[in-house]
Amino acid sequence: MNKQPIEQAHDADLRLSKVALQRAARQAHELARKTGTSVVVSRSGIVEYLSPQAVPPGQRVQESAPPYIDKK
């Protein structure tokens, strides 16, 4: 497994994937606000349902990385 930061990837699609995922998350939160539905996120391996009112417009939600275990 490559342990370099994704921002240093040689492949442009991979390098920009983090930005694309953040943009998709913002769009999902905006759609949830417009439709009055919850957004499902996983934090530390626990599934949570965020109500549209839980996140003010424009505020970024940063989900923490799950506790993966290296199986080597």
CYANA upper distance limits for C-alpha pairs under 8 A (distance plus 0.5 A):
  4 GLN  CA      8 GLN  CA      7.29
  4 GLN  CA      9 ALA  CA      8.19
  5 PRO  CA      9 ALA  CA      7.82
  6 ILE  CA     14 LEU  CA      7.51
  6 ILE  CA     15 ARG  CA      6.10
  6 ILE  CA     18 LYS  CA      8.50
  7 GLU  CA     15 ARG  CA      5.40
  7 GLU  CA     16 LEU  CA      7.83
  8 GLN  CA     15 ARG  CA      7.10
  9 ALA  CA     14 LEU  CA      7.00
  9 ALA  CA     15 ARG  CA      5.80
 10 HIS  CA     14 LEU  CA      8.40
 10 HIS  CA     15 ARG  CA      7.73
 11 ASP  CA     15 ARG  CA      6.63
 12 ALA  CA     16 LEU  CA      6.57
 13 ASP  CA     17 SER  CA      6.50
 14 LEU  CA     18 LYS  CA      8.38
 16 LEU  CA     20 ALA  CA      6.96
 17 SER  CA     21 LEU  CA      6.64
 18 LYS  CA     22 GLN  CA      6.77
 19 VAL  CA     23 ARG  CA      6.69
 20 ALA  CA     24 ALA  CA      6.67
 21 LEU  CA     25 ALA  CA      6.66
 22 GLN  CA     26 ARG  CA      6.83
 23 ARG  CA     27 GLN  CA      6.79
 24 ALA  CA     28 ALA  CA      6.63
 25 ALA  CA     29 HIS  CA      6.73
 26 ARG  CA     30 GLU  CA      6.68
 26 ARG  CA     60 ARG  CA      7.87
 27 GLN  CA     31 LEU  CA      6.60
 28 ALA  CA     32 ALA  CA      6.64
 28 ALA  CA     39 VAL  CA      7.84
 29 HIS  CA     33 ARG  CA      6.76
 29 HIS  CA     39 VAL  CA      7.12
 29 HIS  CA     52 PRO  CA      7.55
 30 GLU  CA     34 LYS  CA      6.79
 30 GLU  CA     57 PRO  CA      7.98
 31 LEU  CA     35 THR  CA      6.61
 32 ALA  CA     36 GLY  CA      6.02
 32 ALA  CA     37 THR  CA      5.35
 32 ALA  CA     38 SER  CA      6.49
 32 ALA  CA     39 VAL  CA      6.96
 32 ALA  CA     52 PRO  CA      6.26
 33 ARG  CA     37 THR  CA      7.35
 33 ARG  CA     52 PRO  CA      5.26
 33 ARG  CA     53 GLN  CA      7.80
 36 GLY  CA     51 SER  CA      8.29
 36 GLY  CA     52 PRO  CA      6.72
 37 THR  CA     51 SER  CA      7.20
 37 THR  CA     52 PRO  CA      7.01
 38 SER  CA     49 TYR  CA      6.27
 38 SER  CA     50 LEU  CA      5.76
 38 SER  CA     51 SER  CA      5.07
 38 SER  CA     52 PRO  CA      6.44
 39 VAL  CA     49 TYR  CA      6.11
 39 VAL  CA     50 LEU  CA      5.58
 39 VAL  CA     51 SER  CA      7.06
 39 VAL  CA     52 PRO  CA      7.82
 40 VAL  CA     47 VAL  CA      7.37
 40 VAL  CA     48 GLU  CA      6.23
 40 VAL  CA     49 TYR  CA      5.12
 40 VAL  CA     50 LEU  CA      6.79
 41 VAL  CA     47 VAL  CA      6.26
 41 VAL  CA     48 GLU  CA      5.84
 41 VAL  CA     49 TYR  CA      6.95
 41 VAL  CA     50 LEU  CA      7.95
 41 VAL  CA     63 GLU  CA      7.99
 42 SER  CA     46 ILE  CA      5.75
 42 SER  CA     47 VAL  CA      4.88
 42 SER  CA     48 GLU  CA      6.47
 42 SER  CA     63 GLU  CA      7.61
 43 ARG  CA     47 VAL  CA      6.99
 43 ARG  CA     48 GLU  CA      7.74
 43 ARG  CA     63 GLU  CA      6.27
 43 ARG  CA     64 SER  CA      6.20
 43 ARG  CA     65 ALA  CA      7.70
 43 ARG  CA     66 PRO  CA      7.22
 44 SER  CA     64 SER  CA      6.76
 44 SER  CA     65 ALA  CA      6.89
 44 SER  CA     66 PRO  CA      5.02
 44 SER  CA     67 PRO  CA      6.81
 45 GLY  CA     66 PRO  CA      5.97
 45 GLY  CA     67 PRO  CA      7.77
 50 LEU  CA     54 ALA  CA      6.62
 50 LEU  CA     55 VAL  CA      8.26
 51 SER  CA     55 VAL  CA      8.09
 52 PRO  CA     56 PRO  CA      8.47
 55 VAL  CA     59 GLN  CA      6.94
 55 VAL  CA     60 ARG  CA      8.49
 55 VAL  CA     61 VAL  CA      8.02
